């Protein structure tokens, strides 16, 4: 599990993993990446739908 406040940093981390020797040599496989955002539905409702709690 990985947690970050900086999506750019998160993206750079994955780029470094993809360029690493274990990954490019086939020793490591990335099978599944699931990304989520804490309380995303609340942010969506507040910012996109202009709903206030």
Phi and psi restraints in degrees (range 20) as a CNS / XPLOR table:
assign (resid 1 and name C) (resid 2 and name N)
       (resid 2 and name CA) (resid 2 and name C) 1.0 -134.8 20.0 2
assign (resid 2 and name N) (resid 2 and name CA)
       (resid 2 and name C) (resid 3 and name N) 1.0 138.3 20.0 2
assign (resid 2 and name C) (resid 3 and name N)
       (resid 3 and name CA) (resid 3 and name C) 1.0 -131.3 20.0 2
assign (resid 3 and name N) (resid 3 and name CA)
       (resid 3 and name C) (resid 4 and name N) 1.0 135.7 20.0 2
assign (resid 3 and name C) (resid 4 and name N)
       (resid 4 and name CA) (resid 4 and name C) 1.0 -147.9 20.0 2
assign (resid 4 and name N) (resid 4 and name CA)
       (resid 4 and name C) (resid 5 and name N) 1.0 154.9 20.0 2
assign (resid 4 and name C) (resid 5 and name N)
       (resid 5 and name CA) (resid 5 and name C) 1.0 -101.6 20.0 2
assign (resid 5 and name N) (resid 5 and name CA)
       (resid 5 and name C) (resid 6 and name N) 1.0 -2.9 20.0 2
assign (resid 5 and name C) (resid 6 and name N)
       (resid 6 and name CA) (resid 6 and name C) 1.0 -125.7 20.0 2
assign (resid 6 and name N) (resid 6 and name CA)
       (resid 6 and name C) (resid 7 and name N) 1.0 102.4 20.0 2
assign (resid 6 and name C) (resid 7 and name N)
       (resid 7 and name CA) (resid 7 and name C) 1.0 -65.3 20.0 2
assign (resid 7 and name N) (resid 7 and name CA)
       (resid 7 and name C) (resid 8 and name N) 1.0 -30.2 20.0 2
assign (resid 7 and name C) (resid 8 and name N)
       (resid 8 and name CA) (resid 8 and name C) 1.0 -63.6 20.0 2
assign (resid 8 and name N) (resid 8 and name CA)
       (resid 8 and name C) (resid 9 and name N) 1.0 -45.9 20.0 2
assign (resid 8 and name C) (resid 9 and name N)
       (resid 9 and name CA) (resid 9 and name C) 1.0 -59.7 20.0 2
assign (resid 9 and name N) (resid 9 and name CA)
       (resid 9 and name C) (resid 10 and name N) 1.0 -42.7 20.0 2
assign (resid 9 and name C) (resid 10 and name N)
       (resid 10 and name CA) (resid 10 and name C) 1.0 -60.2 20.0 2
assign (resid 10 and name N) (resid 10 and name CA)
       (resid 10 and name C) (resid 11 and name N) 1.0 -45.4 20.0 2
assign (resid 10 and name C) (resid 11 and name N)
       (resid 11 and name CA) (resid 11 and name C) 1.0 -62.3 20.0 2
assign (resid 11 and name N) (resid 11 and name CA)
       (resid 11 and name C) (resid 12 and name N) 1.0 -45.1 20.0 2
assign (resid 11 and name C) (resid 12 and name N)
       (resid 12 and name CA) (resid 12 and name C) 1.0 -61.1 20.0 2
assign (resid 12 and name N) (resid 12 and name CA)
       (resid 12 and name C) (resid 13 and name N) 1.0 -37.5 20.0 2
assign (resid 12 and name C) (resid 13 and name N)
       (resid 13 and name CA) (resid 13 and name C) 1.0 -58.8 20.0 2
assign (resid 13 and name N) (resid 13 and name CA)
       (resid 13 and name C) (resid 14 and name N) 1.0 -45.6 20.0 2
assign (resid 13 and name C) (resid 14 and name N)
       (resid 14 and name CA) (resid 14 and name C) 1.0 -66.4 20.0 2
assign (resid 14 and name N) (resid 14 and name CA)
       (resid 14 and name C) (resid 15 and name N) 1.0 -35.6 20.0 2
assign (resid 14 and name C) (resid 15 and name N)
       (resid 15 and name CA) (resid 15 and name C) 1.0 -63.1 20.0 2
assign (resid 15 and name N) (resid 15 and name CA)
       (resid 15 and name C) (resid 16 and name N) 1.0 -41.6 20.0 2
assign (resid 15 and name C) (resid 16 and name N)
       (resid 16 and name CA) (resid 16 and name C) 1.0 -65.5 20.0 2
assign (resid 16 and name N) (resid 16 and name CA)
       (resid 16 and name C) (resid 17 and name N) 1.0 -40.2 20.0 2
assign (resid 16 and name C) (resid 17 and name N)
       (resid 17 and name CA) (resid 17 and name C) 1.0 -61.9 20.0 2
assign (resid 17 and name N) (resid 17 and name CA)
       (resid 17 and name C) (resid 18 and name N) 1.0 -45.2 20.0 2
assign (resid 17 and name C) (resid 18 and name N)
       (resid 18 and name CA) (resid 18 and name C) 1.0 -63.8 20.0 2
assign (resid 18 and name N) (resid 18 and name CA)
       (resid 18 and name C) (resid 19 and name N) 1.0 -28.0 20.0 2
assign (resid 18 and name C) (resid 19 and name N)
       (resid 19 and name CA) (resid 19 and name C) 1.0 -90.3 20.0 2
assign (resid 19 and name N) (resid 19 and name CA)
       (resid 19 and name C) (resid 20 and name N) 1.0 -3.3 20.0 2
assign (resid 19 and name C) (resid 20 and name N)
       (resid 20 and name CA) (resid 20 and name C) 1.0 -73.9 20.0 2
assign (resid 20 and name N) (resid 20 and name CA)
       (resid 20 and name C) (resid 21 and name N) 1.0 154.1 20.0 2
assign (resid 20 and name C) (resid 21 and name N)
       (resid 21 and name CA) (resid 21 and name C) 1.0 -61.1 20.0 2
assign (resid 21 and name N) (resid 21 and name CA)
       (resid 21 and name C) (resid 22 and name N) 1.0 -46.0 20.0 2
assign (resid 21 and name C) (resid 22 and name N)
       (resid 22 and name CA) (resid 22 and name C) 1.0 -58.3 20.0 2
assign (resid 22 and name N) (resid 22 and name CA)
       (resid 22 and name C) (resid 23 and name N) 1.0 -37.9 20.0 2
assign (resid 22 and name C) (resid 23 and name N)
       (resid 23 and name CA) (resid 23 and name C) 1.0 -73.7 20.0 2
assign (resid 23 and name N) (resid 23 and name CA)
       (resid 23 and name C) (resid 24 and name N) 1.0 -48.4 20.0 2
assign (resid 23 and name C) (resid 24 and name N)
       (resid 24 and name CA) (resid 24 and name C) 1.0 -69.8 20.0 2
assign (resid 24 and name N) (resid 24 and name CA)
       (resid 24 and name C) (resid 25 and name N) 1.0 -21.8 20.0 2
assign (resid 24 and name C) (resid 25 and name N)
       (resid 25 and name CA) (resid 25 and name C) 1.0 -87.3 20.0 2
assign (resid 25 and name N) (resid 25 and name CA)
       (resid 25 and name C) (resid 26 and name N) 1.0 -6.7 20.0 2
assign (resid 25 and name C) (resid 26 and name N)
       (resid 26 and name CA) (resid 26 and name C) 1.0 89.6 20.0 2
assign (resid 26 and name N) (resid 26 and name CA)
       (resid 26 and name C) (resid 27 and name N) 1.0 7.7 20.0 2
assign (resid 26 and name C) (resid 27 and name N)
       (resid 27 and name CA) (resid 27 and name C) 1.0 -76.6 20.0 2
assign (resid 27 and name N) (resid 27 and name CA)
       (resid 27 and name C) (resid 28 and name N) 1.0 -23.0 20.0 2
assign (resid 27 and name C) (resid 28 and name N)
       (resid 28 and name CA) (resid 28 and name C) 1.0 -128.3 20.0 2
assign (resid 28 and name N) (resid 28 and name CA)
       (resid 28 and name C) (resid 29 and name N) 1.0 137.7 20.0 2
assign (resid 28 and name C) (resid 29 and name N)
       (resid 29 and name CA) (resid 29 and name C) 1.0 -124.5 20.0 2
assign (resid 29 and name N) (resid 29 and name CA)
       (resid 29 and name C) (resid 30 and name N) 1.0 140.2 20.0 2
assign (resid 29 and name C) (resid 30 and name N)
       (resid 30 and name CA) (resid 30 and name C) 1.0 -96.7 20.0 2
assign (resid 30 and name N) (resid 30 and name CA)
       (resid 30 and name C) (resid 31 and name N) 1.0 112.9 20.0 2
assign (resid 30 and name C) (resid 31 and name N)
       (resid 31 and name CA) (resid 31 and name C) 1.0 -92.1 20.0 2
assign (resid 31 and name N) (resid 31 and name CA)
       (resid 31 and name C) (resid 32 and name N) 1.0 -37.3 20.0 2
assign (resid 31 and name C) (resid 32 and name N)
       (resid 32 and name CA) (resid 32 and name C) 1.0 -155.0 20.0 2
assign (resid 32 and name N) (resid 32 and name CA)
       (resid 32 and name C) (resid 33 and name N) 1.0 130.8 20.0 2
assign (resid 32 and name C) (resid 33 and name N)
       (resid 33 and name CA) (resid 33 and name C) 1.0 -123.9 20.0 2
assign (resid 33 and name N) (resid 33 and name CA)
       (resid 33 and name C) (resid 34 and name N) 1.0 122.8 20.0 2
assign (resid 33 and name C) (resid 34 and name N)
       (resid 34 and name CA) (resid 34 and name C) 1.0 -117.6 20.0 2
assign (resid 34 and name N) (resid 34 and name CA)
       (resid 34 and name C) (resid 35 and name N) 1.0 123.8 20.0 2
assign (resid 34 and name C) (resid 35 and name N)
       (resid 35 and name CA) (resid 35 and name C) 1.0 -112.8 20.0 2
assign (resid 35 and name N) (resid 35 and name CA)
       (resid 35 and name C) (resid 36 and name N) 1.0 138.8 20.0 2
assign (resid 35 and name C) (resid 36 and name N)
       (resid 36 and name CA) (resid 36 and name C) 1.0 -143.4 20.0 2
assign (resid 36 and name N) (resid 36 and name CA)
       (resid 36 and name C) (resid 37 and name N) 1.0 167.3 20.0 2
assign (resid 36 and name C) (resid 37 and name N)
       (resid 37 and name CA) (resid 37 and name C) 1.0 -132.5 20.0 2
assign (resid 37 and name N) (resid 37 and name CA)
       (resid 37 and name C) (resid 38 and name N) 1.0 128.2 20.0 2
assign (resid 37 and name C) (resid 38 and name N)
       (resid 38 and name CA) (resid 38 and name C) 1.0 -63.4 20.0 2
assign (resid 38 and name N) (resid 38 and name CA)
       (resid 38 and name C) (resid 39 and name N) 1.0 130.1 20.0 2
assign (resid 38 and name C) (resid 39 and name N)
       (resid 39 and name CA) (resid 39 and name C) 1.0 56.8 20.0 2
assign (resid 39 and name N) (resid 39 and name CA)
       (resid 39 and name C) (resid 40 and name N) 1.0 33.2 20.0 2
assign (resid 39 and name C) (resid 40 and name N)
       (resid 40 and name CA) (resid 40 and name C) 1.0 -60.5 20.0 2
assign (resid 40 and name N) (resid 40 and name CA)
       (resid 40 and name C) (resid 41 and name N) 1.0 -37.9 20.0 2
assign (resid 40 and name C) (resid 41 and name N)
       (resid 41 and name CA) (resid 41 and name C) 1.0 -63.7 20.0 2
assign (resid 41 and name N) (resid 41 and name CA)
       (resid 41 and name C) (resid 42 and name N) 1.0 -36.0 20.0 2
assign (resid 41 and name C) (resid 42 and name N)
       (resid 42 and name CA) (resid 42 and name C) 1.0 -68.4 20.0 2
assign (resid 42 and name N) (resid 42 and name CA)
       (resid 42 and name C) (resid 43 and name N) 1.0 -40.8 20.0 2
assign (resid 42 and name C) (resid 43 and name N)
       (resid 43 and name CA) (resid 43 and name C) 1.0 -63.9 20.0 2
assign (resid 43 and name N) (resid 43 and name CA)
       (resid 43 and name C) (resid 44 and name N) 1.0 -42.6 20.0 2
assign (resid 43 and name C) (resid 44 and name N)
       (resid 44 and name CA) (resid 44 and name C) 1.0 -60.4 20.0 2
assign (resid 44 and name N) (resid 44 and name CA)
       (resid 44 and name C) (resid 45 and name N) 1.0 -49.0 20.0 2
assign (resid 44 and name C) (resid 45 and name N)
       (resid 45 and name CA) (resid 45 and name C) 1.0 -61.9 20.0 2
assign (resid 45 and name N) (resid 45 and name CA)
       (resid 45 and name C) (resid 46 and name N) 1.0 -40.6 20.0 2
assign (resid 45 and name C) (resid 46 and name N)
       (resid 46 and name CA) (resid 46 and name C) 1.0 -70.6 20.0 2
assign (resid 46 and name N) (resid 46 and name CA)
       (resid 46 and name C) (resid 47 and name N) 1.0 -47.0 20.0 2
assign (resid 46 and name C) (resid 47 and name N)
       (resid 47 and name CA) (resid 47 and name C) 1.0 -87.1 20.0 2
assign (resid 47 and name N) (resid 47 and name CA)
       (resid 47 and name C) (resid 48 and name N) 1.0 -40.9 20.0 2
assign (resid 47 and name C) (resid 48 and name N)
       (resid 48 and name CA) (resid 48 and name C) 1.0 -88.8 20.0 2
assign (resid 48 and name N) (resid 48 and name CA)
       (resid 48 and name C) (resid 49 and name N) 1.0 -41.3 20.0 2
assign (resid 48 and name C) (resid 49 and name N)
       (resid 49 and name CA) (resid 49 and name C) 1.0 -95.0 20.0 2
assign (resid 49 and name N) (resid 49 and name CA)
       (resid 49 and name C) (resid 50 and name N) 1.0 -4.6 20.0 2
assign (resid 49 and name C) (resid 50 and name N)
       (resid 50 and name CA) (resid 50 and name C) 1.0 57.7 20.0 2
assign (resid 50 and name N) (resid 50 and name CA)
       (resid 50 and name C) (resid 51 and name N) 1.0 37.0 20.0 2
assign (resid 50 and name C) (resid 51 and name N)
       (resid 51 and name CA) (resid 51 and name C) 1.0 -94.6 20.0 2
assign (resid 51 and name N) (resid 51 and name CA)
       (resid 51 and name C) (resid 52 and name N) 1.0 133.8 20.0 2
assign (resid 51 and name C) (resid 52 and name N)
       (resid 52 and name CA) (resid 52 and name C) 1.0 -108.8 20.0 2
assign (resid 52 and name N) (resid 52 and name CA)
       (resid 52 and name C) (resid 53 and name N) 1.0 147.0 20.0 2
